[in-house]
Amino acid sequence: MPQPAKRRSDKVIAMPSRDETTTSWEIDDGEIGRRAYEIFCERGGEHGHDLDDWFRAERELRETVRTPAA
């Protein structure tokens, strides 16, 4: 049985650059990681709380971004 011919579109779809998709409320994973590490250090370097640290850091940073500067 012959294969159907593949259609090729002449349309080109460009993906938006990061600058076009990033909004002011988005937080970079690097920022969250740095804050999570600070929390880890503040707790005395006790292991086993990595997810708690990550989620706390993410929550803190999101609250900081949403709160207007006074």
GROMACS elastic network, one bead per residue, 0.5 to 0.9 nm:
[ bonds ]
;  ai    aj funct       b0    kb
    2     5     6  0.89201   500
    3     6     6  0.86208   500
    8    11     6  0.88075   500
    9    12     6  0.79064   500
   14    17     6  0.88451   500
   16    19     6  0.79314   500
   16    20     6  0.59032   500
   16    21     6  0.66119   500
   17    20     6  0.53437   500
   17    21     6  0.66374   500
   17    22     6  0.87419   500
   18    21     6  0.52208   500
   18    22     6  0.58398   500
   19    22     6  0.53785   500
   19    23     6  0.82269   500
   20    23     6  0.80760   500
   22    25     6  0.81761   500
   22    26     6  0.64530   500
   23    26     6  0.56528   500
   23    27     6  0.89950   500
   24    27     6  0.81455   500
   24    65     6  0.77798   500
   25    62     6  0.71583   500
   25    65     6  0.60656   500
   25    66     6  0.70647   500
   26    62     6  0.81115   500
   26    65     6  0.85980   500
   27    30     6  0.83863   500
   27    31     6  0.68300   500
   27    32     6  0.73394   500
   27    58     6  0.80069   500
   27    61     6  0.74514   500
   27    62     6  0.73576   500
   27    65     6  0.86173   500
   28    31     6  0.53498   500
   28    32     6  0.66524   500
   28    33     6  0.87754   500
   29    32     6  0.50304   500
   29    33     6  0.60105   500
   29    34     6  0.85698   500
   29    58     6  0.87437   500
   30    34     6  0.61327   500
   30    35     6  0.86216   500
   31    34     6  0.52033   500
   31    35     6  0.62915   500
   31    36     6  0.85418   500
   31    57     6  0.86428   500
   31    58     6  0.85725   500
   31    61     6  0.82855   500
   32    35     6  0.52034   500
   32    36     6  0.59833   500
   32    37     6  0.85362   500
   32    54     6  0.66365   500
   32    55     6  0.85105   500
   32    57     6  0.56159   500
   32    58     6  0.55471   500
   32    61     6  0.73639   500
   33    37     6  0.61022   500
   33    38     6  0.86076   500
   33    53     6  0.89123   500
   33    54     6  0.68115   500
   33    57     6  0.77096   500
   33    58     6  0.86845   500
   34    37     6  0.51443   500
   34    38     6  0.63181   500
   34    39     6  0.87769   500
   34    57     6  0.84862   500
   35    39     6  0.62733   500
   35    40     6  0.86005   500
   35    53     6  0.82382   500
   35    54     6  0.78970   500
   35    56     6  0.87893   500
   35    57     6  0.54177   500
   35    58     6  0.81210   500
   35    60     6  0.88169   500
   35    61     6  0.83405   500
   36    39     6  0.50577   500
   36    40     6  0.61791   500
   36    41     6  0.86835   500
   36    50     6  0.76922   500
   36    51     6  0.88560   500
   36    52     6  0.86153   500
   36    54     6  0.50482   500
   36    55     6  0.80736   500
   36    56     6  0.73868   500
   36    57     6  0.51865   500
   36    58     6  0.80974   500
   37    41     6  0.61760   500
   37    42     6  0.85394   500
   37    45     6  0.88703   500
   37    50     6  0.87367   500
   37    53     6  0.75904   500
   37    54     6  0.83627   500
   37    57     6  0.88318   500
   38    41     6  0.50835   500
   38    42     6  0.60820   500
   38    43     6  0.86104   500
   38    53     6  0.88710   500
   38    57     6  0.88917   500
   39    43     6  0.62232   500
   39    44     6  0.87930   500
   39    45     6  0.86524   500
   39    53     6  0.61959   500
   39    54     6  0.87568   500
   39    56     6  0.84493   500
   39    57     6  0.75852   500
   40    43     6  0.52633   500
   40    44     6  0.66563   500
   40    45     6  0.52324   500
   40    46     6  0.68462   500
   40    47     6  0.78913   500
   40    49     6  0.79148   500
   40    50     6  0.77353   500
   40    53     6  0.66450   500
   41    44     6  0.51082   500
   41    46     6  0.79948   500
   42    45     6  0.72012   500
   43    46     6  0.63636   500
   46    49     6  0.74603   500
   47    50     6  0.71326   500
   48    51     6  0.82428   500
   48    52     6  0.88197   500
   49    52     6  0.52121   500
   49    53     6  0.60639   500
   49    54     6  0.85867   500
   50    53     6  0.50895   500
   50    54     6  0.60977   500
   50    55     6  0.86630   500
   51    55     6  0.60722   500
   51    56     6  0.83672   500
   52    55     6  0.53200   500
   52    56     6  0.60083   500
   52    57     6  0.84600   500
   53    56     6  0.51461   500
   53    57     6  0.59983   500
   53    58     6  0.85197   500
   54    57     6  0.51509   500
   54    58     6  0.61281   500
   54    59     6  0.85823   500
   55    58     6  0.50311   500
   55    59     6  0.60399   500
   55    60     6  0.85225   500
   56    59     6  0.51011   500
   56    60     6  0.60880   500
   56    61     6  0.85768   500
   57    60     6  0.51436   500
   57    61     6  0.61279   500
   57    62     6  0.85477   500
   58    61     6  0.52412   500
   58    62     6  0.61135   500
   58    63     6  0.85912   500
   59    62     6  0.51944   500
   59    63     6  0.61688   500
   59    64     6  0.86245   500
   60    63     6  0.51896   500
   60    64     6  0.62184   500
   60    65     6  0.87793   500
   61    64     6  0.50063   500
   61    65     6  0.62659   500
   61    66     6  0.86940   500
   62    65     6  0.51400   500
   62    66     6  0.61938   500
   62    67     6  0.85661   500
   63    66     6  0.51949   500
   63    67     6  0.60315   500
   64    67     6  0.53194   500
   64    68     6  0.80081   500
   64    69     6  0.87770   500
   65    68     6  0.73773   500
   65    69     6  0.89228   500
   67    70     6  0.87531   500
